[in-house]
Amino acid sequence: MTKWLRTFEHMIIRSLIYMMALIILISTIELGYLLVKDIISPPVFFLEIDELLELFGFFLLIIIGIELLETIKAYLQDKVVHSEIVLEVALIAIARKVIILDLKEYDSVVILGIAALIITISVSYYIVRRKLRIDMSDSLDQKP
């Protein structure tokens, strides 16, 4: 039964990797299409602020997809969800939200909440990275 579950889990994870790769490919093609469309529309080679924000948001969305793909791939290899990668995805996602955020639409409490979220995720990322560096240096020191 355990072997069957392991095989099933590998099948699911591999299918997730293929689907995520397909989504990233399609999204990249769509980003390229949007970029060309925005550049050739009058005024040629000039992008308005809303077009730039849309493109930057789309670009960061693709990076989030790539990081999620990396998370799935790491899970397949190590059978562990790497918190560092998850925190990177969260930082990129919140950065995307901040970039496309229209400050006029949100209450100051929401903006303070987003700021607190950024600080919390950043501190968590720093702590995880620092612990990984300490663990790696300890393992290097122990080698003969």
Residue pairs with C-beta under 8 A, 6 or more apart in sequence:
10 76
13 72
13 75
13 76
14 76
16 72
17 69
17 72
17 73
17 76
20 65
20 68
20 69
20 72
21 69
23 65
24 62
24 65
24 66
24 69
27 58
27 61
27 62
27 65
28 62
30 58
31 55
31 58
31 59
31 62
34 54
34 55
34 58
35 55
38 47
38 51
38 55
39 45
39 47
47 55
53 99
53 100
54 100
56 96
56 99
56 100
57 96
57 99
57 100
60 92
60 93
60 95
60 96
60 99
61 96
63 92
64 89
64 92
64 93
64 96
67 85
67 88
67 89
67 92
68 89
70 85
71 81
71 82
71 85
71 86
71 89
74 80
74 81
74 82
74 85
75 81
75 82
83 128
84 125
84 128
84 129
84 132
87 121
87 124
87 125
87 128
88 125
90 121
91 118
91 121
91 122
91 125
94 114
94 117
94 118
94 121
97 114
98 114
98 118
101 114
103 111
